[in-house]
Amino acid sequence: MLNLILMGPPGAGKGTQAQILAERFSIPQVSTGNILRENVKEKTPLGLEAREYMDRGALVPDELVVKMVVERLSQSAYAKGFILDGFPRNIKQAEALEETLKKDGRRIDAAVGIEVERRELMRRLGGRRLCKKCSAAYHIMFNPPVNMDTCDRCAGELYQRDDDKDETIEARLKVYEEETLPVSGYYIKKGLYMRVNGIGSVDQITDAIVKAIEKGSDNTKVTG
């Protein structure tokens, strides 16, 4: 059994690594973004409540997000472990998660932080391009299309999302640094935080994460 939290700033590659690790350890990935969208789409009581905030352009409250995650983790598919991707986003959520798991006799085994310097994050996030027709994703440096403005798959027009533009990226990183980064300190105090260098190939970073998990918590050394 492995209950894992995968942390890191926008652009660190959490989603990619969470998918790989979920397959490697045979445990499900838990994405708060997906859970929120599913609840809203299916019009569950929690989804309807969240939609009220979203329609006003307000953030969904911590209490509601926690309820959605807790409800998901209570399902039998998550009894033998899980990988949390994008949660907890702040210390209040981290405390609520710990309290809930404790009631079920469970706990977080490790919180892995994928660490990448700001300049590299700007480069990664600012280079993403999406196809308007088929939603295929490209990157102007790491995975460029044959023709810079055209999708290789369907010849659709490529565009840059508003949240991938420099001013929006800066705002996203600022929010992360102010609200989510302190969560690493929360898990450091509990001896659960493991730093992993987020620079390198996908396979190299995966190997570094697996080694960190197998080795156990090391609060002073960056692995990879």
C-alpha positions, 0 to 999 in steps of 0.5 A: 500500500502506498498513499502518495502526494505529488507536489510541485509548481505549475509546469513541473510535470506532476500530471505526467509523473502521476500517470506513470507512477499510478501504472508503476505502483498499480494505484489510482491517480487522484486529480482534484481538477478532474474530480471537480469537473466530474462532480459538476458534469454529473450534477452531484450535490457537491458539484451543484454547490461548487458550480454556484461558486464557479458561476460567480467566478469565485474559488471553490472553498477548501471545505468543498474541495476536501469533501470531494477528495474525501468522498473519492478516497472512501471508494473501494478502488482507493483502499490499497493506495493512491496518488494525489495530484494537485492536492492539498493546495494549502495547509488547511487542506493538508490538515483536513486530509490528515484528519480524515485519513486518520479516522480510517486508520490511514495516513500519507506515506510520502509527499514528493516535491518535484522542484524546478527553478522559475526560469525553467517553469516559464520556458515550459509553460509559455511554449505550450500550443494546443490545436483548436480542432482536436486539442492535440498538445505541442511545445515549441521547444520540446515537441514542436509541430512540423509547421509552427501554426498547424496541427500535425494530426488534423491541420487545425490551427494552433493557439496559446491558452490565456493561462500559458501567457507570461503575465498569467504564468507569473500570477499562477506561480505567485499563487503557488509560492504563497499558498501551496509551497508552504505545504512542503514545510508542513510535510517536512516537519512530519518527516514525509517530504522528499525533494526531487530535481525536476530537470531531466527526461521524463524517465530520469525524473520517474526513476528519481521519484521511485528511488526517493520513495524506496529510500524514504524521507530525506529532508536535506538532499535533492534526489536526481 
